[in-house]
């Protein structure tokens, strides 16, 4: 999503408005008549972004990504069992919300995904933002059970896992040019990440030489990695791989065709669609913002 985010300097966002008269899923029904998990999505569907000016290329990319992501929800996330969702870190209440989302018509799902992607574009284009989002320091609002809640400008997220929650005793940060706050809880867009070596790969360092791409792919996929989805691969689709570890986080492994070196780092926010980050409001908006800065 990095490329289209950079192209979106035409974004003009005056405010976030509530359009109380529109609800594609539930019509004019009062949200008090709905189950809590249904009311959750009904309220989100009532949120409309005001007019946003985007060039045709950027808008086409957003539309394409929105449709692709909805298809993935329908074919993969909505087919997960309760047990699989629990292993991802979801609570029973989270699972109810996930099931309610899956029952929405595709038009409603598209509206939710599209608005989140548009907000993501806005937040990563500070030059066009009258609110100067990059100058806003994330604010921790509460912490409990190995997670914390945080507000970053227009976005409020909760249930963000601490390093302890993911079993991380040490979090390195070796990326030159990126702020060290990338590795601190609430540091960038409320999130954090590490450049640790994935212990499951067993590499002695972040880098390892491979004779070709095929040998790299064979090794990482044998350890639970899969090809990162196109919209989340940051321009190197086919050479970027993900191992999700739950709670909206992942390890990333990628291959450089020139140096023939594989590189691994993590845990970091997972830019692919996932239930946990989606339900707790940090995917994709804050995740894209973190990756844009870190």
C-alpha positions as CSV (number, residue, x, y, z in Angstrom):
1,X,0.0,0.0,0.0
2,X,3.0,2.3,0.2
3,X,3.0,3.3,-3.5
4,X,-0.6,4.5,-3.6
5,X,-0.2,6.2,-0.2
6,X,2.6,8.4,-1.6
7,X,0.5,9.3,-4.6
8,X,-2.4,10.6,-2.6
9,X,-1.3,14.2,-1.9
10,X,-4.6,15.2,-3.3
11,X,-6.4,14.0,-0.2
12,X,-8.5,16.7,1.4
13,X,-10.2,15.6,4.7
14,X,-12.2,18.3,6.5
15,X,-13.5,16.2,9.4
16,X,-14.9,12.8,10.2
17,X,-18.7,13.0,10.0
18,X,-21.5,10.8,11.0
19,X,-24.1,10.2,8.3
20,X,-27.0,9.1,10.5
21,X,-29.4,8.5,7.7
22,X,-27.4,5.8,5.9
23,X,-26.9,2.2,6.8
24,X,-26.4,-0.3,4.0
25,X,-26.7,-3.3,6.2
26,X,-29.6,-2.5,8.6
27,X,-31.5,0.3,6.9
28,X,-33.2,2.6,9.3
29,X,-33.3,0.1,12.2
30,X,-32.4,1.6,15.6
31,X,-29.1,0.2,16.8
32,X,-30.6,-0.5,20.2
33,X,-32.7,-3.2,18.5
34,X,-29.6,-5.1,17.4
35,X,-27.3,-7.5,19.1
36,X,-24.1,-5.8,20.4
37,X,-22.0,-7.3,17.7
38,X,-24.4,-6.2,15.0
39,X,-24.7,-2.7,16.5
40,X,-20.8,-2.5,16.3
41,X,-20.9,-2.8,12.5
42,X,-24.0,-0.7,12.2
43,X,-22.3,2.2,13.8
44,X,-19.2,1.8,11.6
45,X,-21.4,1.8,8.5
46,X,-22.9,5.1,9.6
47,X,-19.5,6.7,9.5
48,X,-18.9,8.4,6.2
49,X,-15.7,10.3,5.1
50,X,-16.4,13.7,3.7
51,X,-15.5,14.4,0.1
52,X,-11.9,13.3,-0.7
53,X,-10.1,14.3,-3.8
54,X,-7.9,11.5,-5.2
55,X,-6.4,11.0,-8.6
56,X,-7.8,8.3,-10.7
57,X,-4.8,6.0,-10.3
58,X,-5.0,6.1,-6.5
59,X,-8.7,5.6,-6.4
60,X,-8.5,2.7,-8.8
61,X,-5.9,1.1,-6.5
62,X,-8.1,1.6,-3.4
63,X,-11.1,0.1,-5.2
64,X,-9.0,-2.9,-6.4
65,X,-7.5,-3.5,-3.0
66,X,-10.9,-3.2,-1.3
67,X,-12.5,-5.8,-3.5
68,X,-9.5,-8.1,-3.1
69,X,-9.5,-7.8,0.7
70,X,-13.3,-8.5,0.8
71,X,-12.8,-11.6,-1.3
72,X,-10.1,-12.8,1.2
73,X,-12.4,-12.2,4.1
74,X,-15.1,-14.2,2.4
75,X,-12.9,-17.1,1.3
76,X,-10.4,-17.3,4.2
77,X,-11.2,-15.3,7.4
78,X,-14.9,-16.0,7.3
79,X,-14.3,-19.8,7.0
80,X,-12.1,-20.0,10.1
81,X,-13.4,-22.1,13.0
82,X,-13.9,-20.7,16.5
83,X,-10.8,-22.7,17.6
84,X,-8.7,-21.1,14.9
85,X,-9.9,-17.6,15.9
86,X,-9.1,-18.3,19.5
87,X,-5.6,-19.2,18.6
88,X,-5.2,-15.9,16.8
89,X,-6.0,-14.1,20.1
90,X,-9.7,-13.4,19.7
91,X,-12.1,-13.5,22.6
92,X,-15.6,-15.0,22.4
93,X,-17.0,-11.5,22.0
94,X,-14.5,-10.8,19.2
95,X,-15.7,-14.0,17.5
96,X,-19.3,-12.8,17.6
97,X,-18.2,-9.6,15.9
98,X,-16.3,-11.5,13.3
99,X,-19.4,-13.7,12.5
100,X,-21.6,-10.6,12.4
101,X,-19.2,-9.0,9.8
102,X,-19.3,-12.2,7.7
103,X,-23.1,-12.0,7.6
104,X,-23.0,-8.5,6.1
105,X,-23.7,-8.1,2.4
106,X,-20.5,-7.5,0.3
107,X,-21.6,-3.9,-0.3
108,X,-21.4,-3.2,3.4
109,X,-18.0,-5.0,3.8
110,X,-16.7,-2.9,0.9
111,X,-17.8,0.3,2.5
112,X,-16.0,-0.5,5.7
113,X,-12.8,-1.7,4.0
114,X,-12.8,1.2,1.6
115,X,-13.2,3.9,4.3
116,X,-10.4,2.3,6.3
117,X,-8.1,2.4,3.3
118,X,-9.0,6.0,2.6
119,X,-8.3,7.0,6.2
120,X,-5.0,5.1,5.9
121,X,-4.1,7.2,2.8
122,X,-4.9,10.4,4.7
123,X,-2.9,9.5,7.8
124,X,0.2,8.7,5.8
125,X,0.2,12.0,3.9
126,X,1.0,14.6,6.5
127,X,1.9,17.2,3.9
128,X,-1.7,17.4,2.9
129,X,-3.1,17.2,6.3
130,X,-4.3,20.3,8.0
131,X,-4.3,18.4,11.3
132,X,-0.6,17.5,11.0
133,X,-1.1,13.9,12.1
134,X,2.6,13.1,12.3
135,X,3.0,15.7,15.0
136,X,0.4,14.1,17.3
137,X,1.9,11.8,20.0
138,X,0.0,8.6,20.5
139,X,-1.8,8.6,23.9
140,X,-2.1,5.5,26.0
141,X,-5.6,5.4,27.5
142,X,-5.6,2.1,29.4
143,X,-3.6,-1.1,29.9
144,X,-4.7,-4.5,31.1
145,X,-4.1,-8.2,30.5
146,X,-1.0,-7.7,28.5
147,X,-2.6,-5.3,26.1
148,X,-3.1,-1.5,25.9
149,X,-5.5,1.0,24.3
150,X,-4.2,4.0,22.4
151,X,-5.4,7.0,20.4
152,X,-3.4,8.3,17.5
153,X,-5.0,11.3,15.9
154,X,-8.3,10.2,14.4
155,X,-7.9,6.6,15.2
156,X,-8.6,4.8,18.5
157,X,-7.4,1.2,18.9
158,X,-7.5,-1.2,21.7
159,X,-6.2,-4.6,22.7
160,X,-2.8,-3.9,21.2
161,X,-0.5,-6.6,22.5
162,X,2.5,-5.8,24.6
163,X,5.9,-7.5,23.9
164,X,5.3,-9.6,27.0
165,X,2.0,-10.7,25.6
166,X,3.8,-12.1,22.5
167,X,6.6,-13.6,24.6
168,X,9.3,-11.1,23.5
169,X,11.9,-10.6,26.1
170,X,14.3,-8.6,23.9
171,X,13.3,-6.2,21.0
172,X,16.1,-5.0,18.8
173,X,15.9,-2.2,16.3
174,X,18.6,-2.0,13.6
175,X,17.1,0.0,10.8
176,X,19.2,3.0,10.1
177,X,17.1,6.1,9.3
178,X,14.0,4.9,11.1
179,X,13.3,6.2,14.6
180,X,14.1,4.0,17.6
181,X,10.5,4.7,18.8
182,X,9.5,2.2,16.1
183,X,10.4,-0.5,18.7
184,X,8.6,1.1,21.6
185,X,5.1,0.4,22.7
186,X,2.9,3.3,21.6
187,X,6.0,4.6,19.8
188,X,4.7,5.1,16.2
189,X,0.9,5.1,15.4
190,X,0.4,3.4,18.8
191,X,2.3,0.3,17.6
192,X,5.7,-1.3,17.9
193,X,7.9,-3.7,16.1
194,X,11.3,-5.5,16.3
195,X,14.1,-6.5,14.0
196,X,14.6,-9.8,15.9
197,X,15.5,-12.9,14.0
198,X,12.6,-15.3,13.9
199,X,13.6,-18.2,16.2
200,X,11.5,-20.6,14.1
201,X,13.9,-20.1,11.2
202,X,17.0,-20.7,13.3
203,X,19.2,-18.3,11.3
204,X,22.3,-17.0,13.1
205,X,21.6,-13.5,12.0
206,X,19.0,-11.5,10.1
207,X,20.6,-12.4,6.8
208,X,21.2,-15.7,5.0
209,X,22.6,-16.4,1.6
210,X,20.5,-18.5,-0.9
211,X,21.5,-19.7,-4.3
212,X,18.2,-18.5,-5.8
213,X,14.7,-17.4,-5.0
214,X,13.3,-21.0,-5.1
215,X,15.6,-22.2,-2.4
216,X,14.7,-19.2,-0.2
217,X,11.0,-19.9,-0.7
218,X,11.4,-23.6,0.0
219,X,13.1,-22.9,3.3
220,X,10.7,-20.2,4.7
221,X,7.5,-21.9,3.6
222,X,8.7,-25.1,5.3
223,X,8.8,-23.0,8.5
224,X,5.2,-21.7,8.2
225,X,5.6,-18.7,6.0
226,X,3.3,-17.8,3.0
227,X,3.6,-15.4,0.2
228,X,2.5,-11.9,1.4
229,X,-0.6,-10.7,-0.3
230,X,0.0,-8.2,-3.2
231,X,-1.5,-5.2,-1.4
232,X,0.7,-5.8,1.7
233,X,4.0,-6.7,0.0
234,X,5.3,-3.1,-0.5
235,X,6.4,-3.6,-4.1
236,X,8.2,-6.9,-3.8
237,X,5.3,-9.3,-4.3
238,X,6.6,-12.9,-4.7
239,X,9.7,-12.1,-2.7
240,X,8.1,-11.1,0.6
241,X,6.7,-13.7,3.0
242,X,4.7,-13.6,6.2
243,X,4.3,-15.8,9.2
244,X,1.4,-14.6,11.3
245,X,1.8,-15.1,15.0
246,X,-1.6,-13.8,16.3
247,X,-2.7,-10.6,17.9
248,X,-2.3,-8.8,14.6
249,X,1.5,-9.4,14.5
250,X,3.8,-11.3,12.2
251,X,7.4,-12.2,11.2
252,X,8.5,-11.1,7.8
253,X,11.1,-12.7,5.5
254,X,12.1,-11.3,2.1
255,X,14.6,-12.1,-0.7
256,X,16.9,-9.8,-2.6
257,X,17.4,-10.9,-6.2
258,X,20.6,-8.9,-6.5
259,X,22.5,-9.9,-3.4
260,X,20.7,-13.3,-3.1
261,X,20.3,-12.7,0.5
262,X,17.2,-13.6,2.6
263,X,16.3,-11.2,5.4
264,X,14.0,-11.7,8.3
265,X,12.7,-9.5,11.1
266,X,9.9,-9.2,13.6
267,X,7.6,-9.3,15.4
268,X,5.9,-6.4,13.7
269,X,2.4,-5.2,12.8
270,X,0.9,-7.6,10.2
271,X,-0.1,-5.6,7.1
272,X,-2.2,-8.5,5.7
273,X,-5.9,-8.7,6.6
274,X,-6.3,-10.4,10.0
275,X,-9.2,-10.6,12.4
276,X,-7.4,-9.4,15.5
277,X,-6.1,-6.0,14.2
278,X,-9.3,-5.5,12.2
279,X,-11.6,-6.0,15.2
280,X,-9.4,-3.9,17.4
281,X,-9.1,-1.0,14.9
282,X,-5.4,-0.9,14.2
283,X,-5.5,-2.7,10.8
284,X,-5.1,-1.4,8.2
285,X,-4.9,2.3,9.3
286,X,-2.3,2.3,12.1
287,X,-0.5,-0.7,10.6
288,X,0.0,1.2,7.3
289,X,1.1,4.3,9.2
290,X,3.7,2.3,11.3
291,X,5.1,0.6,8.1
292,X,5.3,4.0,6.4
293,X,7.5,5.4,9.1
294,X,9.4,2.3,10.2
